[in-house]
Amino acid sequence: MVRIPEGWFWMGCEIGRDDEKPIHRVWVDAFELAAYQVTNQEYACFLAAMSYPQSGCWNDPKLQSPEDACRRDIVA
């Protein structure tokens, strides 16, 4: 895991979708982020080994390929 320090950042986009506007300053508390991507298949093995439930987006059809990089939150 890599620690991401707290701080301000600019969020949004003036030329993006309506829900991305306007650009605004946001405070984010420090957090940890995985340093390496895992695949959906590796994540499934983790869930099974730890007896964790699947996340709500597990059945999202856009995230079905076992070889795809996992895009889910892991809370241990």
Biopython code that builds the backbone (N, CA, C, O; Angstrom):
import numpy as np
from Bio.PDB.StructureBuilder import StructureBuilder

atoms = [
    (1, "MET", "N", (0.836, -1.172, 0.000)),
    (1, "MET", "CA", (0.000, 0.000, 0.000)),
    (1, "MET", "C", (0.893, 1.251, 0.000)),
    (1, "MET", "O", (1.981, 1.260, 0.575)),
    (2, "VAL", "N", (0.409, 2.278, -0.648)),
    (2, "VAL", "CA", (1.121, 3.551, -0.713)),
    (2, "VAL", "C", (0.253, 4.593, -0.011)),
    (2, "VAL", "O", (-0.937, 4.718, -0.301)),
    (3, "ARG", "N", (0.849, 5.329, 0.902)),
    (3, "ARG", "CA", (0.101, 6.360, 1.608)),
    (3, "ARG", "C", (0.019, 7.611, 0.735)),
    (3, "ARG", "O", (1.033, 8.113, 0.249)),
    (4, "ILE", "N", (-1.192, 8.100, 0.547)),
    (4, "ILE", "CA", (-1.437, 9.333, -0.187)),
    (4, "ILE", "C", (-1.738, 10.400, 0.867)),
    (4, "ILE", "O", (-2.696, 10.258, 1.627)),
    (5, "PRO", "N", (-0.937, 11.462, 0.926)),
    (5, "PRO", "CA", (-1.137, 12.456, 1.980)),
    (5, "PRO", "C", (-2.410, 13.280, 1.759)),
    (5, "PRO", "O", (-2.914, 13.398, 0.642)),
    (6, "GLU", "N", (-2.905, 13.838, 2.853)),
    (6, "GLU", "CA", (-4.069, 14.710, 2.752)),
    (6, "GLU", "C", (-3.684, 15.987, 2.024)),
    (6, "GLU", "O", (-2.513, 16.358, 1.944)),
    (7, "GLY", "N", (-4.696, 16.639, 1.500)),
    (7, "GLY", "CA", (-4.423, 17.909, 0.835)),
    (7, "GLY", "C", (-5.565, 18.357, -0.062)),
    (7, "GLY", "O", (-6.547, 17.641, -0.257)),
    (8, "TRP", "N", (-5.415, 19.526, -0.587)),
    (8, "TRP", "CA", (-6.382, 20.113, -1.519)),
    (8, "TRP", "C", (-6.055, 19.693, -2.948)),
    (8, "TRP", "O", (-4.888, 19.507, -3.292)),
    (9, "PHE", "N", (-7.072, 19.544, -3.770)),
    (9, "PHE", "CA", (-6.842, 19.356, -5.204)),
    (9, "PHE", "C", (-8.009, 19.954, -5.966)),
    (9, "PHE", "O", (-9.099, 20.147, -5.427)),
    (10, "TRP", "N", (-7.754, 20.239, -7.222)),
    (10, "TRP", "CA", (-8.801, 20.788, -8.098)),
    (10, "TRP", "C", (-9.551, 19.630, -8.728)),
    (10, "TRP", "O", (-8.945, 18.764, -9.360)),
    (11, "MET", "N", (-10.860, 19.609, -8.560)),
    (11, "MET", "CA", (-11.711, 18.539, -9.088)),
    (11, "MET", "C", (-12.670, 19.129, -10.108)),
    (11, "MET", "O", (-13.202, 20.222, -9.913)),
    (12, "GLY", "N", (-12.887, 18.407, -11.186)),
    (12, "GLY", "CA", (-13.850, 18.837, -12.182)),
    (12, "GLY", "C", (-13.199, 19.184, -13.507)),
    (12, "GLY", "O", (-11.990, 19.040, -13.692)),
    (13, "CYS", "N", (-14.037, 19.644, -14.419)),
    (13, "CYS", "CA", (-13.580, 19.959, -15.764)),
    (13, "CYS", "C", (-14.577, 20.931, -16.385)),
    (13, "CYS", "O", (-15.780, 20.672, -16.387)),
    (14, "GLU", "N", (-14.092, 22.023, -16.900)),
    (14, "GLU", "CA", (-14.986, 23.016, -17.508)),
    (14, "GLU", "C", (-15.554, 22.561, -18.850)),
    (14, "GLU", "O", (-16.605, 23.043, -19.271)),
    (15, "ILE", "N", (-14.869, 21.638, -19.523)),
    (15, "ILE", "CA", (-15.339, 21.202, -20.846)),
    (15, "ILE", "C", (-15.880, 19.784, -20.816)),
    (15, "ILE", "O", (-16.151, 19.207, -21.869)),
    (16, "GLY", "N", (-16.043, 19.206, -19.623)),
    (16, "GLY", "CA", (-16.531, 17.840, -19.493)),
    (16, "GLY", "C", (-18.046, 17.786, -19.419)),
    (16, "GLY", "O", (-18.751, 18.702, -19.842)),
    (17, "ARG", "N", (-18.518, 16.680, -18.865)),
    (17, "ARG", "CA", (-19.955, 16.480, -18.684)),
    (17, "ARG", "C", (-20.494, 17.495, -17.671)),
    (17, "ARG", "O", (-19.729, 18.093, -16.914)),
    (18, "ASP", "N", (-21.796, 17.680, -17.667)),
    (18, "ASP", "CA", (-22.414, 18.628, -16.744)),
    (18, "ASP", "C", (-22.120, 18.277, -15.286)),
    (18, "ASP", "O", (-21.958, 19.172, -14.457)),
    (19, "ASP", "N", (-22.050, 16.978, -14.963)),
    (19, "ASP", "CA", (-21.804, 16.586, -13.569)),
    (19, "ASP", "C", (-20.333, 16.733, -13.162)),
    (19, "ASP", "O", (-19.975, 16.419, -12.027)),
    (20, "GLU", "N", (-19.487, 17.206, -14.070)),
    (20, "GLU", "CA", (-18.079, 17.463, -13.760)),
    (20, "GLU", "C", (-17.806, 18.953, -13.560)),
    (20, "GLU", "O", (-16.683, 19.334, -13.231)),
    (21, "LYS", "N", (-18.797, 19.781, -13.752)),
    (21, "LYS", "CA", (-18.630, 21.231, -13.700)),
    (21, "LYS", "C", (-19.214, 21.774, -12.407)),
    (21, "LYS", "O", (-20.118, 21.153, -11.848)),
    (22, "PRO", "N", (-18.744, 22.884, -11.920)),
    (22, "PRO", "CA", (-17.552, 23.618, -12.319)),
    (22, "PRO", "C", (-16.315, 23.021, -11.642)),
    (22, "PRO", "O", (-16.432, 22.181, -10.750)),
    (23, "ILE", "N", (-15.143, 23.458, -12.071)),
    (23, "ILE", "CA", (-13.923, 23.075, -11.371)),
    (23, "ILE", "C", (-14.010, 23.674, -9.970)),
    (23, "ILE", "O", (-14.337, 24.849, -9.808)),
    (24, "HIS", "N", (-13.718, 22.863, -8.970)),
    (24, "HIS", "CA", (-13.785, 23.349, -7.595)),
    (24, "HIS", "C", (-12.714, 22.674, -6.750)),
    (24, "HIS", "O", (-12.250, 21.578, -7.063)),
    (25, "ARG", "N", (-12.341, 23.340, -5.691)),
    (25, "ARG", "CA", (-11.283, 22.858, -4.811)),
    (25, "ARG", "C", (-11.883, 21.905, -3.783)),
    (25, "ARG", "O", (-12.916, 22.202, -3.183)),
    (26, "VAL", "N", (-11.233, 20.756, -3.580)),
    (26, "VAL", "CA", (-11.741, 19.726, -2.676)),
    (26, "VAL", "C", (-10.622, 19.290, -1.738)),
    (26, "VAL", "O", (-9.479, 19.116, -2.159)),
    (27, "TRP", "N", (-10.963, 19.114, -0.461)),
    (27, "TRP", "CA", (-10.019, 18.582, 0.528)),
    (27, "TRP", "C", (-10.204, 17.070, 0.600)),
    (27, "TRP", "O", (-11.330, 16.580, 0.683)),
    (28, "VAL", "N", (-9.097, 16.336, 0.567)),
    (28, "VAL", "CA", (-9.140, 14.882, 0.708)),
    (28, "VAL", "C", (-8.251, 14.496, 1.880)),
    (28, "VAL", "O", (-7.088, 14.892, 1.951)),
    (29, "ASP", "N", (-8.816, 13.716, 2.800)),
    (29, "ASP", "CA", (-8.022, 13.189, 3.908)),
    (29, "ASP", "C", (-7.008, 12.181, 3.380)),
    (29, "ASP", "O", (-7.172, 11.640, 2.286)),
    (30, "ALA", "N", (-5.976, 11.936, 4.150)),
    (30, "ALA", "CA", (-4.969, 10.943, 3.768)),
    (30, "ALA", "C", (-5.639, 9.569, 3.625)),
    (30, "ALA", "O", (-6.601, 9.262, 4.329)),
    (31, "PHE", "N", (-5.126, 8.762, 2.718)),
    (31, "PHE", "CA", (-5.645, 7.408, 2.516)),
    (31, "PHE", "C", (-4.542, 6.540, 1.959)),
    (31, "PHE", "O", (-3.467, 7.026, 1.606)),
    (32, "GLU", "N", (-4.815, 5.251, 1.884)),
    (32, "GLU", "CA", (-3.858, 4.319, 1.301)),
    (32, "GLU", "C", (-4.436, 3.741, 0.018)),
    (32, "GLU", "O", (-5.639, 3.507, -0.095)),
    (33, "LEU", "N", (-3.550, 3.517, -0.945)),
    (33, "LEU", "CA", (-3.932, 3.026, -2.258)),
    (33, "LEU", "C", (-3.017, 1.871, -2.621)),
    (33, "LEU", "O", (-1.815, 1.918, -2.363)),
    (34, "ALA", "N", (-3.579, 0.854, -3.209)),
    (34, "ALA", "CA", (-2.760, -0.284, -3.619)),
    (34, "ALA", "C", (-1.716, 0.167, -4.631)),
    (34, "ALA", "O", (-2.016, 0.924, -5.554)),
    (35, "ALA", "N", (-0.501, -0.302, -4.450)),
    (35, "ALA", "CA", (0.595, 0.091, -5.334)),
    (35, "ALA", "C", (0.576, -0.688, -6.650)),
    (35, "ALA", "O", (1.171, -0.254, -7.636)),
    (36, "TYR", "N", (-0.097, -1.824, -6.667)),
    (36, "TYR", "CA", (-0.127, -2.674, -7.857)),
    (36, "TYR", "C", (-1.559, -3.045, -8.191)),
    (36, "TYR", "O", (-2.373, -3.286, -7.300)),
    (37, "GLN", "N", (-1.858, -3.088, -9.472)),
    (37, "GLN", "CA", (-3.181, -3.519, -9.902)),
    (37, "GLN", "C", (-3.320, -5.018, -9.693)),
    (37, "GLN", "O", (-2.348, -5.770, -9.769)),
    (38, "VAL", "N", (-4.545, -5.431, -9.429)),
    (38, "VAL", "CA", (-4.862, -6.854, -9.402)),
    (38, "VAL", "C", (-5.959, -7.096, -10.422)),
    (38, "VAL", "O", (-6.717, -6.184, -10.755)),
    (39, "THR", "N", (-6.045, -8.308, -10.912)),
    (39, "THR", "CA", (-7.099, -8.651, -11.870)),
    (39, "THR", "C", (-8.366, -9.027, -11.109)),
    (39, "THR", "O", (-8.326, -9.275, -9.904)),
    (40, "ASN", "N", (-9.480, -9.066, -11.816)),
    (40, "ASN", "CA", (-10.731, -9.514, -11.218)),
    (40, "ASN", "C", (-10.580, -10.928, -10.660)),
    (40, "ASN", "O", (-11.121, -11.239, -9.600)),
    (41, "GLN", "N", (-9.853, -11.775, -11.365)),
    (41, "GLN", "CA", (-9.645, -13.152, -10.921)),
    (41, "GLN", "C", (-8.846, -13.175, -9.608)),
    (41, "GLN", "O", (-9.183, -13.927, -8.694)),
    (42, "GLU", "N", (-7.802, -12.366, -9.514)),
    (42, "GLU", "CA", (-7.024, -12.289, -8.273)),
    (42, "GLU", "C", (-7.878, -11.740, -7.130)),
    (42, "GLU", "O", (-7.776, -12.203, -5.994)),
    (43, "TYR", "N", (-8.713, -10.761, -7.433)),
    (43, "TYR", "CA", (-9.594, -10.193, -6.419)),
    (43, "TYR", "C", (-10.603, -11.231, -5.938)),
    (43, "TYR", "O", (-10.894, -11.304, -4.745)),
    (44, "ALA", "N", (-11.137, -12.032, -6.857)),
    (44, "ALA", "CA", (-12.077, -13.087, -6.480)),
    (44, "ALA", "C", (-11.413, -14.091, -5.539)),
    (44, "ALA", "O", (-12.039, -14.551, -4.585)),
    (45, "CYS", "N", (-10.163, -14.429, -5.798)),
    (45, "CYS", "CA", (-9.429, -15.335, -4.907)),
    (45, "CYS", "C", (-9.260, -14.707, -3.524)),
    (45, "CYS", "O", (-9.397, -15.391, -2.510)),
    (46, "PHE", "N", (-8.966, -13.411, -3.483)),
    (46, "PHE", "CA", (-8.840, -12.699, -2.219)),
    (46, "PHE", "C", (-10.150, -12.744, -1.441)),
    (46, "PHE", "O", (-10.157, -13.041, -0.246)),
    (47, "LEU", "N", (-11.263, -12.449, -2.122)),
    (47, "LEU", "CA", (-12.567, -12.478, -1.455)),
    (47, "LEU", "C", (-12.850, -13.850, -0.862)),
    (47, "LEU", "O", (-13.301, -13.959, 0.278)),
    (48, "ALA", "N", (-12.586, -14.890, -1.634)),
    (48, "ALA", "CA", (-12.845, -16.251, -1.167)),
    (48, "ALA", "C", (-11.948, -16.608, 0.022)),
    (48, "ALA", "O", (-12.417, -17.190, 1.001)),
    (49, "ALA", "N", (-10.674, -16.264, -0.060)),
    (49, "ALA", "CA", (-9.727, -16.606, 1.004)),
    (49, "ALA", "C", (-10.059, -15.883, 2.307)),
    (49, "ALA", "O", (-9.861, -16.432, 3.390)),
    (50, "MET", "N", (-10.560, -14.663, 2.204)),
    (50, "MET", "CA", (-10.848, -13.869, 3.398)),
    (50, "MET", "C", (-12.310, -13.976, 3.839)),
    (50, "MET", "O", (-12.704, -13.394, 4.849)),
    (51, "SER", "N", (-13.110, -14.726, 3.074)),
    (51, "SER", "CA", (-14.552, -14.865, 3.347)),
    (51, "SER", "C", (-15.266, -13.510, 3.341)),
    (51, "SER", "O", (-16.203, -13.283, 4.107)),
    (52, "TYR", "N", (-14.802, -12.615, 2.462)),
    (52, "TYR", "CA", (-15.438, -11.315, 2.323)),
    (52, "TYR", "C", (-16.564, -11.415, 1.296)),
    (52, "TYR", "O", (-16.469, -12.193, 0.347)),
    (53, "PRO", "N", (-17.625, -10.638, 1.478)),
    (53, "PRO", "CA", (-18.701, -10.627, 0.465)),
    (53, "PRO", "C", (-18.244, -9.879, -0.785)),
    (53, "PRO", "O", (-17.337, -9.049, -0.736)),
    (54, "GLN", "N", (-18.880, -10.185, -1.882)),
    (54, "GLN", "CA", (-18.587, -9.470, -3.120)),
    (54, "GLN", "C", (-19.158, -8.059, -3.024)),
    (54, "GLN", "O", (-20.194, -7.848, -2.394)),
    (55, "SER", "N", (-18.487, -7.098, -3.646)),
    (55, "SER", "CA", (-18.980, -5.723, -3.636)),
    (55, "SER", "C", (-20.218, -5.612, -4.520)),
    (55, "SER", "O", (-20.497, -6.486, -5.340)),
    (56, "GLY", "N", (-20.946, -4.528, -4.337)),
    (56, "GLY", "CA", (-22.187, -4.333, -5.077)),
    (56, "GLY", "C", (-22.019, -4.262, -6.582)),
    (56, "GLY", "O", (-22.947, -4.586, -7.323)),
    (57, "CYS", "N", (-20.840, -3.839, -7.049)),
    (57, "CYS", "CA", (-20.634, -3.704, -8.498)),
    (57, "CYS", "C", (-20.002, -4.952, -9.111)),
    (57, "CYS", "O", (-19.622, -4.936, -10.282)),
    (58, "TRP", "N", (-19.883, -6.032, -8.337)),
    (58, "TRP", "CA", (-19.222, -7.239, -8.826)),
    (58, "TRP", "C", (-19.851, -7.747, -10.117)),
    (58, "TRP", "O", (-19.138, -8.251, -10.985)),
    (59, "ASN", "N", (-21.156, -7.628, -10.264)),
    (59, "ASN", "CA", (-21.841, -8.141, -11.452)),
    (59, "ASN", "C", (-22.009, -7.100, -12.552)),
    (59, "ASN", "O", (-22.799, -7.298, -13.475)),
    (60, "ASP", "N", (-21.281, -6.003, -12.463)),
    (60, "ASP", "CA", (-21.323, -4.979, -13.500)),
    (60, "ASP", "C", (-20.805, -5.588, -14.795)),
    (60, "ASP", "O", (-19.669, -6.059, -14.834)),
    (61, "PRO", "N", (-21.610, -5.592, -15.859)),
    (61, "PRO", "CA", (-21.189, -6.229, -17.107)),
    (61, "PRO", "C", (-19.942, -5.611, -17.731)),
    (61, "PRO", "O", (-19.277, -6.263, -18.536)),
    (62, "LYS", "N", (-19.609, -4.371, -17.378)),
    (62, "LYS", "CA", (-18.414, -3.736, -17.921)),
    (62, "LYS", "C", (-17.142, -4.220, -17.224)),
    (62, "LYS", "O", (-16.039, -3.920, -17.681)),
    (63, "LEU", "N", (-17.279, -4.965, -16.125)),
    (63, "LEU", "CA", (-16.128, -5.409, -15.343)),
    (63, "LEU", "C", (-16.086, -6.928, -15.205)),
    (63, "LEU", "O", (-15.721, -7.439, -14.146)),
    (64, "GLN", "N", (-16.451, -7.645, -16.245)),
    (64, "GLN", "CA", (-16.601, -9.090, -16.148)),
    (64, "GLN", "C", (-15.358, -9.900, -16.492)),
    (64, "GLN", "O", (-15.212, -11.020, -16.004)),
    (65, "SER", "N", (-14.471, -9.375, -17.305)),
    (65, "SER", "CA", (-13.335, -10.176, -17.754)),
    (65, "SER", "C", (-12.386, -10.480, -16.594)),
    (65, "SER", "O", (-11.950, -9.558, -15.905)),
    (66, "PRO", "N", (-12.058, -11.753, -16.365)),
    (66, "PRO", "CA", (-11.145, -12.110, -15.269)),
    (66, "PRO", "C", (-9.768, -11.479, -15.412)),
    (66, "PRO", "O", (-9.069, -11.292, -14.415)),
    (67, "GLU", "N", (-9.362, -11.143, -16.650)),
    (67, "GLU", "CA", (-8.035, -10.572, -16.870)),
    (67, "GLU", "C", (-8.011, -9.055, -16.698)),
    (67, "GLU", "O", (-6.936, -8.460, -16.624)),
    (68, "ASP", "N", (-9.187, -8.424, -16.633)),
    (68, "ASP", "CA", (-9.241, -6.975, -16.478)),
    (68, "ASP", "C", (-8.692, -6.553, -15.129)),
    (68, "ASP", "O", (-8.757, -7.298, -14.152)),
    (69, "ALA", "N", (-8.151, -5.349, -15.092)),
    (69, "ALA", "CA", (-7.698, -4.789, -13.809)),
    (69, "ALA", "C", (-8.921, -4.555, -12.933)),
    (69, "ALA", "O", (-9.956, -4.077, -13.397)),
    (70, "CYS", "N", (-8.785, -4.893, -11.692)),
    (70, "CYS", "CA", (-9.865, -4.759, -10.740)),
    (70, "CYS", "C", (-10.095, -3.293, -10.423)),
    (70, "CYS", "O", (-9.136, -2.546, -10.231)),
    (71, "ARG", "N", (-11.350, -2.871, -10.367)),
    (71, "ARG", "CA", (-11.685, -1.485, -10.064)),
    (71, "ARG", "C", (-12.661, -1.432, -8.887)),
    (71, "ARG", "O", (-13.688, -0.755, -8.936)),
    (72, "ARG", "N", (-12.315, -2.154, -7.848)),
    (72, "ARG", "CA", (-13.199, -2.237, -6.695)),
    (72, "ARG", "C", (-12.444, -1.839, -5.440)),
    (72, "ARG", "O", (-11.224, -1.985, -5.355)),
    (73, "ASP", "N", (-13.178, -1.342, -4.484)),
    (73, "ASP", "CA", (-12.583, -0.994, -3.192)),
    (73, "ASP", "C", (-12.404, -2.258, -2.364)),
    (73, "ASP", "O", (-13.305, -3.095, -2.292)),
    (74, "ILE", "N", (-11.260, -2.390, -1.750)),
    (74, "ILE", "CA", (-11.000, -3.487, -0.819)),
    (74, "ILE", "C", (-10.847, -2.862, 0.543)),
    (74, "ILE", "O", (-9.912, -2.097, 0.782)),
    (75, "VAL", "N", (-11.750, -3.180, 1.430)),
    (75, "VAL", "CA", (-11.659, -2.676, 2.791)),
    (75, "VAL", "C", (-11.366, -3.846, 3.692)),
    (75, "VAL", "O", (-12.195, -4.743, 3.851)),
    (76, "ALA", "N", (-10.189, -3.841, 4.284)),
    (76, "ALA", "CA", (-9.778, -4.954, 5.155)),
    (76, "ALA", "C", (-9.995, -4.587, 6.604)),
    (76, "ALA", "O", (-9.711, -5.390, 7.493)),
]
sb = StructureBuilder()
sb.init_structure("model")
sb.init_model(0)
sb.init_chain("A")
sb.init_seg("    ")
for serial, (resi, resn, name, xyz) in enumerate(atoms, 1):
    if name == "N":
        sb.init_residue(resn, " ", resi, " ")
    sb.init_atom(name, np.array(xyz, "f"), 0.0, 1.0, " ", f" {name:<3s}", serial, name[0])
structure = sb.get_structure()
